[in-house]
Amino acid sequence: MTTATANPPTPQKVWTEADLLAMPDDGVRRWIINGQLREQPPEFPEAKVTVRNRHHSKIMSLVATALTVWARAQPKPRGAAYSGEIGIRLPGSSSTVGADVAYAPPEVVAAQDDEKTTMLDGTPTLIVEILSPNVTLEQLDEKVDTYLQAGVPVVWVVHPTRRTVTVHRPGREPELFNVTHTLPAEPQMPGFAPAVLDLFE
């Protein structure tokens, strides 16, 4: 008498940056968390190109502008602000993400190698995620956790309709700020303390 043995589970595909870059530009936001693909459907599925709503785009522009103005006032060598779903290869992990806005410190900017990747290769000082109508709480929490675990010191989550900014830092409770507040300057970005209202108007 023979005993049937269960088939071993099929190994789960480990996604890479090359796989991500080979995907079509079909309006779906994609990123890799610990080697696994995550997808966010487009807000406007009827569109033939990647589009964002104007409120989201305006906030992204205002945040990136505030960062750029501050960065340009710093002594050289300077860091740099990036926006528009900037691709980020997080070191020490199998995660490749896209962020609405990010600020990279001078040493990360200096270390970029366009022959290796056009993504931002390194750990940003600040990553900003702007909530979209089609993002789930689980997706947002996973991304924030991934950033913090990768050593990103500060993560902002911007809520367009409530006009709030939630500041996340490793090992600390999140802090919520509204349009009556000024965001606190971080030790890694001295002097960068924009009024929350300026990120919406």
C-alpha positions as CSV (number, residue, x, y, z in Angstrom):
1,M,0.0,0.0,0.0
2,T,1.4,3.4,-1.0
3,T,0.7,6.6,0.8
4,A,-0.1,9.7,-1.3
5,T,2.1,12.6,-0.5
6,A,1.0,16.2,-0.9
7,N,2.6,18.2,-3.6
8,P,5.0,20.7,-2.3
9,P,3.7,24.3,-2.5
10,T,4.7,26.2,-5.6
11,P,7.4,28.8,-4.6
12,Q,6.1,32.3,-4.7
13,K,7.7,34.5,-7.4
14,V,10.2,37.0,-6.0
15,W,9.7,40.2,-8.0
16,T,12.7,42.3,-8.9
17,E,13.3,45.9,-10.0
18,A,13.8,44.6,-13.6
19,D,10.4,43.0,-13.4
20,L,8.9,46.2,-12.2
21,L,10.5,48.3,-14.9
22,A,9.3,45.8,-17.6
23,M,5.6,46.3,-16.6
24,P,3.4,48.4,-18.9
25,D,2.7,52.0,-18.2
26,D,-1.1,51.4,-18.0
27,G,-2.0,53.7,-15.1
28,V,-1.6,51.1,-12.4
29,R,0.8,52.1,-9.6
30,R,3.1,49.3,-8.8
31,W,5.8,48.7,-6.2
32,I,7.6,45.8,-4.6
33,I,7.5,45.1,-0.9
34,N,9.9,42.4,0.3
35,G,10.0,40.9,-3.2
36,Q,6.2,40.8,-3.6
37,L,4.3,42.9,-6.2
38,R,1.7,45.3,-5.0
39,E,-0.7,47.1,-7.3
40,Q,-3.0,50.1,-7.0
41,P,-5.6,50.4,-9.8
42,P,-5.8,53.8,-11.6
43,E,-8.1,56.4,-10.2
44,F,-9.3,57.0,-13.8
45,P,-9.4,53.6,-15.5
46,E,-11.0,55.0,-18.6
47,A,-7.9,57.1,-19.3
48,K,-5.3,55.8,-21.7
49,V,-2.4,57.4,-19.8
50,T,-1.3,57.7,-16.2
51,V,-3.3,60.6,-14.7
52,R,-3.9,62.1,-11.3
53,N,-6.6,64.3,-9.9
54,R,-5.8,68.0,-9.8
55,H,-6.0,68.1,-6.0
56,H,-3.4,65.4,-5.6
57,S,-1.1,67.0,-8.2
58,K,-1.4,70.5,-6.6
59,I,-0.4,69.2,-3.2
60,M,2.5,67.2,-4.7
61,S,3.7,70.4,-6.4
62,L,3.4,72.5,-3.2
63,V,5.3,69.9,-1.1
64,A,8.0,69.5,-3.7
65,T,8.3,73.3,-4.1
66,A,8.7,73.8,-0.3
67,L,11.4,71.2,-0.2
68,T,13.2,72.6,-3.2
69,V,13.2,76.2,-1.9
70,W,14.6,75.0,1.5
71,A,17.2,72.7,-0.1
72,R,18.5,75.4,-2.4
73,A,19.1,77.7,0.6
74,Q,21.4,75.1,2.2
75,P,25.1,75.2,1.8
76,K,26.7,72.9,-0.8
77,P,26.8,70.0,-1.2
78,R,23.0,69.9,-1.2
79,G,20.3,67.3,-1.1
80,A,17.5,67.2,-3.7
81,A,13.7,67.0,-3.8
82,Y,12.0,64.5,-6.2
83,S,8.3,64.1,-7.1
84,G,6.0,62.5,-9.5
85,E,6.0,58.9,-8.3
86,I,9.8,58.8,-7.9
87,G,11.1,55.3,-8.0
88,I,13.2,54.4,-4.9
89,R,15.4,51.4,-4.5
90,L,15.6,51.0,-0.7
91,P,19.0,49.6,0.3
92,G,19.2,46.5,2.4
93,S,15.8,45.2,1.3
94,S,14.0,43.6,-1.6
95,S,11.7,46.6,-1.9
96,T,11.4,49.0,-4.8
97,V,8.7,51.7,-4.2
98,G,7.2,54.7,-5.9
99,A,6.7,57.8,-3.7
100,D,4.8,61.0,-4.4
101,V,7.6,63.2,-3.0
102,A,11.0,62.4,-1.5
103,Y,14.0,64.3,-0.2
104,A,17.4,62.7,-0.5
105,P,20.4,64.0,1.5
106,P,23.6,65.2,-0.1
107,E,25.5,61.9,0.3
108,V,22.7,60.0,-1.4
109,V,22.4,62.5,-4.3
110,A,26.2,62.3,-4.8
111,A,26.2,58.5,-4.9
112,Q,23.7,58.2,-7.8
113,D,24.9,56.2,-10.8
114,D,22.7,56.6,-13.9
115,E,24.5,53.7,-15.5
116,K,23.1,51.4,-12.8
117,T,19.6,52.8,-12.4
118,T,17.6,55.9,-13.0
119,M,15.7,55.3,-9.7
120,L,16.8,56.9,-6.5
121,D,19.2,54.4,-5.1
122,G,19.5,55.0,-1.4
123,T,17.6,56.0,1.7
124,P,15.7,59.3,1.6
125,T,15.5,61.6,4.6
126,L,11.8,62.3,4.0
127,I,9.2,60.4,2.0
128,V,5.8,62.0,1.4
129,E,2.7,60.0,0.5
130,I,-0.5,61.8,-0.5
131,L,-3.7,59.8,0.0
132,S,-5.6,58.9,-3.1
133,P,-9.3,57.8,-3.2
134,N,-8.3,54.3,-4.4
135,V,-5.5,53.6,-1.9
136,T,-6.4,51.2,0.9
137,L,-5.4,51.6,4.5
138,E,-3.5,48.3,4.4
139,Q,-1.5,49.5,1.4
140,L,-0.7,52.7,3.1
141,D,0.3,51.1,6.4
142,E,2.5,48.6,4.5
143,K,4.3,51.3,2.6
144,V,4.9,53.4,5.7
145,D,6.2,50.4,7.6
146,T,8.5,49.5,4.7
147,Y,10.0,53.0,4.7
148,L,10.6,53.1,8.4
149,Q,12.1,49.6,8.5
150,A,14.4,50.7,5.7
151,G,15.8,53.5,7.8
152,V,13.8,56.5,6.4
153,P,13.8,58.9,9.4
154,V,10.6,60.8,8.5
155,V,7.5,59.8,6.5
156,W,4.6,62.2,6.0
157,V,1.1,61.0,5.0
158,V,-0.9,63.9,3.6
159,H,-4.7,63.8,3.7
160,P,-6.0,66.1,0.9
161,T,-9.7,66.4,2.1
162,R,-9.0,66.7,5.8
163,R,-6.0,68.9,5.1
164,T,-3.8,67.1,7.7
165,V,-0.3,65.7,7.7
166,T,0.6,62.7,9.8
167,V,4.3,62.4,10.7
168,H,5.7,59.0,11.2
169,R,9.2,58.3,12.7
170,P,10.8,55.0,13.6
171,G,10.0,53.9,17.2
172,R,7.6,56.8,17.9
173,E,3.9,57.3,17.8
174,P,2.6,59.1,14.7
175,E,1.8,62.8,15.2
176,L,-1.1,64.5,13.5
177,F,-0.9,68.2,12.3
178,N,-3.7,70.3,10.8
179,V,-3.8,73.6,9.0
180,T,-3.5,75.6,12.2
181,H,0.0,74.0,12.9
182,T,3.5,74.3,11.7
183,L,5.4,71.1,11.0
184,P,8.3,70.6,13.3
185,A,11.8,70.8,11.9
186,E,13.7,67.5,12.0
187,P,17.3,67.2,13.1
188,Q,18.2,65.8,9.7
189,M,16.6,68.8,7.9
190,P,17.2,71.9,10.1
191,G,15.1,74.8,9.4
192,F,12.6,73.0,7.2
193,A,9.3,73.6,9.1
194,P,6.6,74.6,6.7
195,A,3.1,75.7,7.8
196,V,0.7,72.9,7.0
197,L,-1.7,75.4,5.4
198,D,1.1,76.2,2.8
199,L,1.0,72.6,1.6
200,F,-2.6,72.9,0.6
201,E,-3.0,76.5,-0.6
